[in-house]
Amino acid sequence: MRKIVLSRHFYYMLLMDAVLVMACFFAAYLFRFEFSIPAKELHTLAKTLPFVLLVKIFTFYLFHLYHGVWRYTSLVDMMNVAKAVFTSSLLIILGVLMIHQFRGYPRSVFLVDMFLTFLTIGGIRMAIRLHFAQRAGTEVFPSIHRQRYKGRRLLIIGAGDAGEMVLREIRDNPSVKLDPVGFLDDDPEKQGLSIHGVPVLGRLEEIDRLEVDFDEIIIAVPSARGEEMRRVVDLCDRTGKRYRTVPGMGELIDGRVSVKTVREVTLEDFLDREVVCLDHEGIARYLKQKKILVTGAGGSIGSELVRQICRFNPQALALVEMSELNLFRLEMECKQRFGYVDTSGYLVDNRSREALQRAFQEFRPQVVFHAAAFKHVPMQELHPWEAVNNNVLGTRNMMEAALDVDVECFVLVSTDKAVRPANVMGATKRVAEMIIGSMLHKAESSSGIALHSAGQAEGKEQHRDEFSGARFMAVRFGNVIASSGSAIPIFQEQIARGGPVTVTHPEITRYFMTIQEAAQLILQAGAMGKGGEIFILDMGKPMNILEMARDLIRLHGFEPERDIPIQFIGLRPGEKLYEELITKGEGIVSTEHEKILVLHGNRYDPKILNSQIDELLEIARTYDANAIKRKLQEIVPEYTPQF
């Protein structure tokens, strides 16, 4: 009771009900005496009104009419209103009968009053429920009956929209076999209230002191990220019970919170990042009914990019991939999930110019997303010739093939490691970005674009008289959680083996984003770019890798150091303690999208750049790692190689 009394909403509800009760009693007299109440009856009305008001408000409280959240009013609440109104009217009639034997009291007034009170008290609650249901596009009534099962007793964290949706689906689907026993929420205004008859039991800090028994927990707070989510998980850990969560806002594309979408808490939930809002109309304008080609389509970024593109109803989709297994898996997924999209698979290595041009000539794409690259930093340090061939030659081949078919838009997937690179991987991706800059430089000089064909022994240049309206741009972002080659899968394997979890350095930090965010940023860049830009996402604060390792250990049910040891192994070849997103001297400006920035970097003469790239490719054929790094440093002066 104390929690309810402390809530200001309690007083709003109490005041509104008091006004409605008095209005209904007065209206009952008006109807009884045909809107002309005699003076004697007015005196009786005034004398009886305080008694009527006191009895009704007290009865309403006993029937928990002030425990519910009005925006979630259900048939369960309407049944309580009916019971409360009938009981209060019966008590009033019995009181008048015992004290006055109904002498001087018109009997019909009390019956009319009961009817009007139910309409107004219930009606105001349903009006509020209808208002919020219309805004949210949800059903008005959950099930009337609160069925109880012998299944698992469920505690729901979050007495908001998501929690209410989860509760409603449990009620509407008996096969779920869950029995919600209560909510926990830190909002002081919700303490002591109930949703569809299920009480808000207290604040989150009280989770290990609840008198109500429960078997598992669902975290129904889609907006919780970073430290807030870490706090919720720590509190759930105290109980020793299983806990799961509804998807985050970035995953709820269709806005549907469902018990079927409930999943285990993952490291992605600890990212302290706001959801990136997309310009869906702008993206649809350049993707809808277009022929789109994605390279590296079977990789982490490429496959998610394919899934996101399918939402925009492309005319056809080409999947370019050098891994037979990855291409097979993605083609099967596309047929099962996106059968309405005409999908073609091309088993092509982008280092093969002839094979790539054949695929482009056959498919003739209008939009290209180039996600294929070697990206494992230590591996590329040991095999720099492979990084040069795949990341530099492959990218140039890709742009040549794109120009041959007059693409409208070409988006290169780059990396934050291209900023003041300290490794071969970052340096080669920076060269790929420079190719983008050389294309814009040539277009503006109106002398055409020259891209050198490494596959031509004569070393002749290939020229174009026009820019063909093609827009070439790059997208630069940090590490992607759970992508192939990232630290997270490695940590998970180490935890499964019982440790130790190996971290390179206690102070190492990285920018992180989810795979969904990465794919969305790439799509958004294509909608915004005019040519030559490098887009970056506001990555927020970098995450400490050591803390990530500790979080992951706890998510697996262990305690760091006690159950799973952490071992520091030192920085690997090519690694930096801190990553950056912007190179000194690059001009960074904001865009119309609050979370996306754009860099207008240097322009590069295509003849000079292609000559340097040709020399780099010749050196790569010698397999001389140091010579390759020296040539990369010549092309990218800000590159600091490790010999």
JOMOPE-V538468 format. One record per residue. N is the residue number from 0. RES is the residue in one letter. SS is DSSP state (~ for helix, > for strand, _ for the rest). NEAR is the number of other ideal C-beta (glycine too) atoms within 8 Angstrom. Layout:
n:N res:RES ss:SS near:NEAR
n:N res:RES ss:SS near:NEAR
This chain:
n:0 res:M ss:_ near:5
n:1 res:R ss:~ near:6
n:2 res:K ss:~ near:8
n:3 res:I ss:~ near:12
n:4 res:V ss:~ near:7
n:5 res:L ss:_ near:8
n:6 res:S ss:_ near:14
n:7 res:R ss:~ near:6
n:8 res:H ss:~ near:8
n:9 res:F ss:~ near:11
n:10 res:Y ss:~ near:8
n:11 res:Y ss:~ near:8
n:12 res:M ss:~ near:11
n:13 res:L ss:~ near:10
n:14 res:L ss:~ near:8
n:15 res:M ss:~ near:9
n:16 res:D ss:~ near:13
n:17 res:A ss:~ near:10
n:18 res:V ss:~ near:8
n:19 res:L ss:~ near:12
n:20 res:V ss:~ near:14
n:21 res:M ss:~ near:10
n:22 res:A ss:~ near:9
n:23 res:C ss:~ near:12
n:24 res:F ss:~ near:15
n:25 res:F ss:~ near:10
n:26 res:A ss:~ near:11
n:27 res:A ss:~ near:13
n:28 res:Y ss:~ near:14
n:29 res:L ss:~ near:9
n:30 res:F ss:~ near:9
n:31 res:R ss:~ near:10
n:32 res:F ss:_ near:10
n:33 res:E ss:_ near:5
n:34 res:F ss:_ near:6
n:35 res:S ss:_ near:5
n:36 res:I ss:_ near:9
n:37 res:P ss:_ near:7
n:38 res:A ss:~ near:5
n:39 res:K ss:~ near:7
n:40 res:E ss:~ near:11
n:41 res:L ss:~ near:10
n:42 res:H ss:~ near:8
n:43 res:T ss:~ near:10
n:44 res:L ss:~ near:12
n:45 res:A ss:~ near:7
n:46 res:K ss:~ near:6
n:47 res:T ss:~ near:11
n:48 res:L ss:~ near:11
n:49 res:P ss:~ near:6
n:50 res:F ss:~ near:9
n:51 res:V ss:~ near:12
n:52 res:L ss:~ near:12
n:53 res:L ss:~ near:8
n:54 res:V ss:~ near:12
n:55 res:K ss:~ near:14
n:56 res:I ss:~ near:12
n:57 res:F ss:~ near:8
n:58 res:T ss:~ near:12
n:59 res:F ss:~ near:13
n:60 res:Y ss:~ near:9
n:61 res:L ss:~ near:7
n:62 res:F ss:_ near:11
n:63 res:H ss:_ near:9
n:64 res:L ss:_ near:14
n:65 res:Y ss:_ near:11
n:66 res:H ss:_ near:9
n:67 res:G ss:> near:14
n:68 res:V ss:_ near:10
n:69 res:W ss:~ near:9
n:70 res:R ss:~ near:8
n:71 res:Y ss:~ near:11
n:72 res:T ss:_ near:12
n:73 res:S ss:_ near:12
n:74 res:L ss:~ near:9
n:75 res:V ss:~ near:11
n:76 res:D ss:~ near:13
n:77 res:M ss:~ near:12
n:78 res:M ss:~ near:9
n:79 res:N ss:~ near:12
n:80 res:V ss:~ near:14
n:81 res:A ss:~ near:10
n:82 res:K ss:~ near:9
n:83 res:A ss:~ near:14
n:84 res:V ss:~ near:14
n:85 res:F ss:~ near:9
n:86 res:T ss:~ near:10
n:87 res:S ss:~ near:13
n:88 res:S ss:~ near:13
n:89 res:L ss:~ near:8
n:90 res:L ss:~ near:10
n:91 res:I ss:~ near:13
n:92 res:I ss:~ near:9
n:93 res:L ss:~ near:8
n:94 res:G ss:~ near:10
n:95 res:V ss:~ near:12
n:96 res:L ss:~ near:9
n:97 res:M ss:~ near:6
n:98 res:I ss:~ near:6
n:99 res:H ss:~ near:8
n:100 res:Q ss:_ near:6
n:101 res:F ss:_ near:8
n:102 res:R ss:_ near:5
n:103 res:G ss:_ near:6
n:104 res:Y ss:_ near:11
n:105 res:P ss:_ near:7
n:106 res:R ss:~ near:7
n:107 res:S ss:~ near:7
n:108 res:V ss:~ near:12
n:109 res:F ss:~ near:13
n:110 res:L ss:~ near:9
n:111 res:V ss:~ near:12
n:112 res:D ss:~ near:14
n:113 res:M ss:~ near:11
n:114 res:F ss:~ near:8
n:115 res:L ss:~ near:11
n:116 res:T ss:~ near:15
n:117 res:F ss:~ near:11
n:118 res:L ss:~ near:8
n:119 res:T ss:~ near:11
n:120 res:I ss:~ near:16
n:121 res:G ss:~ near:12
n:122 res:G ss:~ near:8
n:123 res:I ss:~ near:10
n:124 res:R ss:~ near:14
n:125 res:M ss:~ near:11
n:126 res:A ss:~ near:8
n:127 res:I ss:~ near:11
n:128 res:R ss:~ near:14
n:129 res:L ss:~ near:9
n:130 res:H ss:~ near:9
n:131 res:F ss:~ near:10
n:132 res:A ss:~ near:11
n:133 res:Q ss:~ near:7
n:134 res:R ss:~ near:6
n:135 res:A ss:~ near:7
n:136 res:G ss:_ near:5
n:137 res:T ss:_ near:6
n:138 res:E ss:_ near:6
n:139 res:V ss:_ near:7
n:140 res:F ss:_ near:7
n:141 res:P ss:_ near:11
n:142 res:S ss:_ near:10
n:143 res:I ss:_ near:7
n:144 res:H ss:_ near:5
n:145 res:R ss:_ near:9
n:146 res:Q ss:_ near:7
n:147 res:R ss:_ near:4
n:148 res:Y ss:_ near:8
n:149 res:K ss:_ near:2
n:150 res:G ss:_ near:8
n:151 res:R ss:> near:8
n:152 res:R ss:> near:11
n:153 res:L ss:> near:14
n:154 res:L ss:> near:18
n:155 res:I ss:> near:16
n:156 res:I ss:> near:16
n:157 res:G ss:_ near:12
n:158 res:A ss:_ near:14
n:159 res:G ss:_ near:9
n:160 res:D ss:~ near:7
n:161 res:A ss:~ near:12
n:162 res:G ss:~ near:16
n:163 res:E ss:~ near:12
n:164 res:M ss:~ near:12
n:165 res:V ss:~ near:16
n:166 res:L ss:~ near:14
n:167 res:R ss:~ near:12
n:168 res:E ss:~ near:11
n:169 res:I ss:~ near:12
n:170 res:R ss:~ near:12
n:171 res:D ss:~ near:7
n:172 res:N ss:_ near:8
n:173 res:P ss:~ near:6
n:174 res:S ss:~ near:4
n:175 res:V ss:~ near:9
n:176 res:K ss:_ near:7
n:177 res:L ss:> near:11
n:178 res:D ss:> near:9
n:179 res:P ss:> near:10
n:180 res:V ss:> near:10
n:181 res:G ss:> near:13
n:182 res:F ss:> near:15
n:183 res:L ss:> near:15
n:184 res:D ss:_ near:14
n:185 res:D ss:_ near:5
n:186 res:D ss:_ near:7
n:187 res:P ss:~ near:7
n:188 res:E ss:~ near:7
n:189 res:K ss:~ near:12
n:190 res:Q ss:_ near:14
n:191 res:G ss:_ near:11
n:192 res:L ss:_ near:15
n:193 res:S ss:> near:11
n:194 res:I ss:> near:14
n:195 res:H ss:_ near:14
n:196 res:G ss:_ near:8
n:197 res:V ss:> near:12
n:198 res:P ss:> near:9
n:199 res:V ss:> near:14
n:200 res:L ss:> near:10
n:201 res:G ss:> near:7
n:202 res:R ss:_ near:8
n:203 res:L ss:~ near:11
n:204 res:E ss:~ near:5
n:205 res:E ss:~ near:10
n:206 res:I ss:~ near:14
n:207 res:D ss:~ near:7
n:208 res:R ss:~ near:4
n:209 res:L ss:_ near:11
n:210 res:E ss:_ near:2
n:211 res:V ss:_ near:8
n:212 res:D ss:_ near:5
n:213 res:F ss:_ near:12
n:214 res:D ss:_ near:8
n:215 res:E ss:> near:12
n:216 res:I ss:> near:15
n:217 res:I ss:> near:14
n:218 res:I ss:> near:16
n:219 res:A ss:_ near:15
n:220 res:V ss:_ near:15
n:221 res:P ss:_ near:11
n:222 res:S ss:_ near:6
n:223 res:A ss:_ near:9
n:224 res:R ss:_ near:12
n:225 res:G ss:~ near:9
n:226 res:E ss:~ near:6
n:227 res:E ss:~ near:9
n:228 res:M ss:~ near:14
n:229 res:R ss:~ near:10
n:230 res:R ss:~ near:9
n:231 res:V ss:~ near:13
n:232 res:V ss:~ near:14
n:233 res:D ss:~ near:9
n:234 res:L ss:~ near:12
n:235 res:C ss:~ near:13
n:236 res:D ss:~ near:8
n:237 res:R ss:~ near:8
n:238 res:T ss:~ near:10
n:239 res:G ss:_ near:4
n:240 res:K ss:_ near:10
n:241 res:R ss:> near:6
n:242 res:Y ss:> near:12
n:243 res:R ss:> near:11
n:244 res:T ss:> near:13
n:245 res:V ss:_ near:13
n:246 res:P ss:_ near:9
n:247 res:G ss:_ near:11
n:248 res:M ss:_ near:7
n:249 res:G ss:_ near:9
n:250 res:E ss:_ near:8
n:251 res:L ss:_ near:13
n:252 res:I ss:_ near:5
n:253 res:D ss:_ near:4
n:254 res:G ss:_ near:5
n:255 res:R ss:_ near:6
n:256 res:V ss:_ near:13
n:257 res:S ss:_ near:9
n:258 res:V ss:~ near:10
n:259 res:K ss:~ near:4
n:260 res:T ss:~ near:11
n:261 res:V ss:_ near:10
n:262 res:R ss:> near:8
n:263 res:E ss:_ near:6
n:264 res:V ss:_ near:11
n:265 res:T ss:_ near:8
n:266 res:L ss:~ near:12
n:267 res:E ss:~ near:9
n:268 res:D ss:~ near:12
n:269 res:F ss:~ near:11
n:270 res:L ss:_ near:14
n:271 res:D ss:_ near:8
n:272 res:R ss:_ near:10
n:273 res:E ss:_ near:5
n:274 res:V ss:_ near:7
n:275 res:V ss:_ near:11
n:276 res:C ss:_ near:6
n:277 res:L ss:_ near:8
n:278 res:D ss:_ near:10
n:279 res:H ss:~ near:6
n:280 res:E ss:~ near:6
n:281 res:G ss:~ near:10
n:282 res:I ss:~ near:14
n:283 res:A ss:~ near:10
n:284 res:R ss:~ near:8
n:285 res:Y ss:~ near:12
n:286 res:L ss:~ near:14
n:287 res:K ss:_ near:9
n:288 res:Q ss:_ near:5
n:289 res:K ss:_ near:11
n:290 res:K ss:> near:13
n:291 res:I ss:> near:15
n:292 res:L ss:> near:14
n:293 res:V ss:> near:16
n:294 res:T ss:> near:14
n:295 res:G ss:_ near:14
n:296 res:A ss:_ near:16
n:297 res:G ss:_ near:13
n:298 res:G ss:_ near:13
n:299 res:S ss:~ near:10
n:300 res:I ss:~ near:15
n:301 res:G ss:~ near:16
n:302 res:S ss:~ near:13
n:303 res:E ss:~ near:12
n:304 res:L ss:~ near:15
n:305 res:V ss:~ near:14
n:306 res:R ss:~ near:11
n:307 res:Q ss:~ near:12
n:308 res:I ss:~ near:14
n:309 res:C ss:~ near:13
n:310 res:R ss:_ near:7
n:311 res:F ss:_ near:11
n:312 res:N ss:_ near:10
n:313 res:P ss:_ near:14
n:314 res:Q ss:_ near:6
n:315 res:A ss:> near:11
n:316 res:L ss:> near:16
n:317 res:A ss:> near:15
n:318 res:L ss:> near:16
n:319 res:V ss:> near:14
n:320 res:E ss:> near:18
n:321 res:M ss:_ near:7
n:322 res:S ss:_ near:7
n:323 res:E ss:~ near:6
n:324 res:L ss:~ near:7
n:325 res:N ss:~ near:12
n:326 res:L ss:~ near:14
n:327 res:F ss:~ near:8
n:328 res:R ss:~ near:9
n:329 res:L ss:~ near:15
n:330 res:E ss:~ near:11
n:331 res:M ss:~ near:8
n:332 res:E ss:~ near:9
n:333 res:C ss:~ near:15
n:334 res:K ss:~ near:9
n:335 res:Q ss:~ near:6
n:336 res:R ss:~ near:8
n:337 res:F ss:_ near:9
n:338 res:G ss:_ near:7
n:339 res:Y ss:_ near:4
n:340 res:V ss:_ near:11
n:341 res:D ss:> near:6
n:342 res:T ss:> near:12
n:343 res:S ss:> near:9
n:344 res:G ss:> near:10
n:345 res:Y ss:> near:10
n:346 res:L ss:> near:7
n:347 res:V ss:_ near:11
n:348 res:D ss:_ near:7
n:349 res:N ss:_ near:14
n:350 res:R ss:_ near:9
n:351 res:S ss:_ near:9
n:352 res:R ss:~ near:12
n:353 res:E ss:~ near:7
n:354 res:A ss:~ near:9
n:355 res:L ss:~ near:14
n:356 res:Q ss:~ near:11
n:357 res:R ss:~ near:8
n:358 res:A ss:~ near:14
n:359 res:F ss:~ near:14
n:360 res:Q ss:~ near:9
n:361 res:E ss:~ near:6
n:362 res:F ss:~ near:12
n:363 res:R ss:_ near:8
n:364 res:P ss:_ near:13
n:365 res:Q ss:_ near:9
n:366 res:V ss:> near:16
n:367 res:V ss:> near:14
n:368 res:F ss:> near:15
n:369 res:H ss:> near:12
n:370 res:A ss:_ near:14
n:371 res:A ss:_ near:14
n:372 res:A ss:_ near:12
n:373 res:F ss:_ near:10
n:374 res:K ss:_ near:8
n:375 res:H ss:_ near:8
n:376 res:V ss:~ near:14
n:377 res:P ss:~ near:10
n:378 res:M ss:~ near:8
n:379 res:Q ss:~ near:17
n:380 res:E ss:~ near:13
n:381 res:L ss:~ near:8
n:382 res:H ss:_ near:8
n:383 res:P ss:~ near:14
n:384 res:W ss:~ near:11
n:385 res:E ss:~ near:9
n:386 res:A ss:~ near:14
n:387 res:V ss:~ near:16
n:388 res:N ss:~ near:12
n:389 res:N ss:~ near:13
n:390 res:N ss:~ near:14
n:391 res:V ss:~ near:15
n:392 res:L ss:~ near:12
n:393 res:G ss:~ near:14
n:394 res:T ss:~ near:14
n:395 res:R ss:~ near:14
n:396 res:N ss:~ near:15
n:397 res:M ss:~ near:15
n:398 res:M ss:~ near:13
n:399 res:E ss:~ near:13
n:400 res:A ss:~ near:13
n:401 res:A ss:~ near:13
n:402 res:L ss:~ near:13
n:403 res:D ss:~ near:9
n:404 res:V ss:_ near:10
n:405 res:D ss:_ near:8
n:406 res:V ss:_ near:12
n:407 res:E ss:_ near:10
n:408 res:C ss:> near:13
n:409 res:F ss:> near:14
n:410 res:V ss:> near:15
n:411 res:L ss:> near:13
n:412 res:V ss:> near:13
n:413 res:S ss:_ near:12
n:414 res:T ss:_ near:12
n:415 res:D ss:~ near:14
n:416 res:K ss:~ near:12
n:417 res:A ss:~ near:13
n:418 res:V ss:_ near:13
n:419 res:R ss:_ near:9
n:420 res:P ss:_ near:15
n:421 res:A ss:_ near:11
n:422 res:N ss:_ near:15
n:423 res:V ss:~ near:15
n:424 res:M ss:~ near:18
n:425 res:G ss:~ near:16
n:426 res:A ss:~ near:17
n:427 res:T ss:~ near:14
n:428 res:K ss:~ near:15
n:429 res:R ss:~ near:14
n:430 res:V ss:~ near:15
n:431 res:A ss:~ near:16
n:432 res:E ss:~ near:15
n:433 res:M ss:~ near:13
n:434 res:I ss:~ near:14
n:435 res:I ss:~ near:14
n:436 res:G ss:~ near:13
n:437 res:S ss:~ near:14
n:438 res:M ss:~ near:15
n:439 res:L ss:~ near:12
n:440 res:H ss:~ near:12
n:441 res:K ss:~ near:14
n:442 res:A ss:~ near:10
n:443 res:E ss:~ near:7
n:444 res:S ss:_ near:6
n:445 res:S ss:_ near:5
n:446 res:S ss:_ near:4
n:447 res:G ss:_ near:10
n:448 res:I ss:_ near:11
n:449 res:A ss:> near:12
n:450 res:L ss:> near:12
n:451 res:H ss:> near:12
n:452 res:S ss:_ near:10
n:453 res:A ss:_ near:11
n:454 res:G ss:_ near:6
n:455 res:Q ss:_ near:7
n:456 res:A ss:_ near:3
n:457 res:E ss:_ near:4
n:458 res:G ss:_ near:6
n:459 res:K ss:_ near:6
n:460 res:E ss:> near:9
n:461 res:Q ss:> near:9
n:462 res:H ss:> near:7
n:463 res:R ss:_ near:10
n:464 res:D ss:_ near:4
n:465 res:E ss:_ near:5
n:466 res:F ss:_ near:11
n:467 res:S ss:_ near:7
n:468 res:G ss:_ near:6
n:469 res:A ss:_ near:13
n:470 res:R ss:> near:11
n:471 res:F ss:> near:11
n:472 res:M ss:> near:17
n:473 res:A ss:> near:13
n:474 res:V ss:> near:14
n:475 res:R ss:> near:14
n:476 res:F ss:_ near:15
n:477 res:G ss:_ near:13
n:478 res:N ss:> near:11
n:479 res:V ss:> near:14
n:480 res:I ss:_ near:13
n:481 res:A ss:_ near:11
n:482 res:S ss:_ near:11
n:483 res:S ss:_ near:6
n:484 res:G ss:_ near:5
n:485 res:S ss:_ near:11
n:486 res:A ss:~ near:7
n:487 res:I ss:~ near:11
n:488 res:P ss:~ near:9
n:489 res:I ss:~ near:9
n:490 res:F ss:~ near:12
n:491 res:Q ss:~ near:10
n:492 res:E ss:~ near:8
n:493 res:Q ss:~ near:12
n:494 res:I ss:~ near:14
n:495 res:A ss:~ near:6
n:496 res:R ss:_ near:6
n:497 res:G ss:_ near:5
n:498 res:G ss:_ near:10
n:499 res:P ss:_ near:8
n:500 res:V ss:> near:14
n:501 res:T ss:> near:10
n:502 res:V ss:> near:13
n:503 res:T ss:_ near:11
n:504 res:H ss:_ near:10
n:505 res:P ss:_ near:6
n:506 res:E ss:_ near:7
n:507 res:I ss:_ near:14
n:508 res:T ss:> near:10
n:509 res:R ss:> near:10
n:510 res:Y ss:_ near:13
n:511 res:F ss:> near:11
n:512 res:M ss:> near:15
n:513 res:T ss:_ near:10
n:514 res:I ss:~ near:12
n:515 res:Q ss:~ near:10
n:516 res:E ss:~ near:12
n:517 res:A ss:~ near:13
n:518 res:A ss:~ near:13
n:519 res:Q ss:~ near:11
n:520 res:L ss:~ near:15
n:521 res:I ss:~ near:15
n:522 res:L ss:~ near:15
n:523 res:Q ss:~ near:16
n:524 res:A ss:~ near:14
n:525 res:G ss:~ near:16
n:526 res:A ss:~ near:11
n:527 res:M ss:~ near:14
n:528 res:G ss:_ near:12
n:529 res:K ss:_ near:5
n:530 res:G ss:_ near:12
n:531 res:G ss:_ near:11
n:532 res:E ss:_ near:13
n:533 res:I ss:> near:15
n:534 res:F ss:> near:18
n:535 res:I ss:> near:16
n:536 res:L ss:> near:12
n:537 res:D ss:_ near:8
n:538 res:M ss:_ near:13
n:539 res:G ss:_ near:7
n:540 res:K ss:_ near:4
n:541 res:P ss:_ near:11
n:542 res:M ss:> near:11
n:543 res:N ss:> near:9
n:544 res:I ss:~ near:13
n:545 res:L ss:~ near:11
n:546 res:E ss:~ near:8
n:547 res:M ss:~ near:14
n:548 res:A ss:~ near:13
n:549 res:R ss:~ near:10
n:550 res:D ss:~ near:11
n:551 res:L ss:~ near:14
n:552 res:I ss:~ near:15
n:553 res:R ss:~ near:13
n:554 res:L ss:~ near:11
n:555 res:H ss:_ near:9
n:556 res:G ss:_ near:4
n:557 res:F ss:_ near:10
n:558 res:E ss:_ near:8
n:559 res:P ss:> near:11
n:560 res:E ss:_ near:7
n:561 res:R ss:_ near:6
n:562 res:D ss:_ near:8
n:563 res:I ss:> near:16
n:564 res:P ss:_ near:7
n:565 res:I ss:> near:15
n:566 res:Q ss:> near:8
n:567 res:F ss:> near:9
n:568 res:I ss:_ near:7
n:569 res:G ss:_ near:6
n:570 res:L ss:_ near:8
n:571 res:R ss:_ near:9
n:572 res:P ss:_ near:9
n:573 res:G ss:_ near:13
n:574 res:E ss:_ near:12
n:575 res:K ss:_ near:7
n:576 res:L ss:_ near:8
n:577 res:Y ss:_ near:7
n:578 res:E ss:_ near:13
n:579 res:E ss:_ near:8
n:580 res:L ss:_ near:11
n:581 res:I ss:_ near:9
n:582 res:T ss:_ near:9
n:583 res:K ss:_ near:5
n:584 res:G ss:_ near:4
n:585 res:E ss:_ near:11
n:586 res:G ss:> near:6
n:587 res:I ss:> near:8
n:588 res:V ss:> near:7
n:589 res:S ss:> near:5
n:590 res:T ss:_ near:9
n:591 res:E ss:_ near:3
n:592 res:H ss:_ near:9
n:593 res:E ss:_ near:5
n:594 res:K ss:_ near:8
n:595 res:I ss:> near:14
n:596 res:L ss:> near:11
n:597 res:V ss:> near:13
n:598 res:L ss:> near:13
n:599 res:H ss:> near:9
n:600 res:G ss:_ near:10
n:601 res:N ss:_ near:7
n:602 res:R ss:_ near:10
n:603 res:Y ss:_ near:11
n:604 res:D ss:_ near:9
n:605 res:P ss:~ near:13
n:606 res:K ss:~ near:8
n:607 res:I ss:~ near:8
n:608 res:L ss:~ near:13
n:609 res:N ss:~ near:14
n:610 res:S ss:~ near:9
n:611 res:Q ss:~ near:11
n:612 res:I ss:~ near:16
n:613 res:D ss:~ near:11
n:614 res:E ss:~ near:9
n:615 res:L ss:~ near:15
n:616 res:L ss:~ near:13
n:617 res:E ss:~ near:8
n:618 res:I ss:~ near:11
n:619 res:A ss:~ near:12
n:620 res:R ss:_ near:7
n:621 res:T ss:_ near:7
n:622 res:Y ss:_ near:6
n:623 res:D ss:_ near:7
n:624 res:A ss:~ near:9
n:625 res:N ss:~ near:7
n:626 res:A ss:~ near:9
n:627 res:I ss:~ near:15
n:628 res:K ss:~ near:14
n:629 res:R ss:~ near:9
n:630 res:K ss:~ near:12
n:631 res:L ss:~ near:17
n:632 res:Q ss:~ near:12
n:633 res:E ss:~ near:8
n:634 res:I ss:~ near:12
n:635 res:V ss:_ near:12
n:636 res:P ss:_ near:5
n:637 res:E ss:_ near:8
n:638 res:Y ss:_ near:13
n:639 res:T ss:_ near:8
n:640 res:P ss:_ near:10
n:641 res:Q ss:_ near:9
n:642 res:F ss:_ near:4
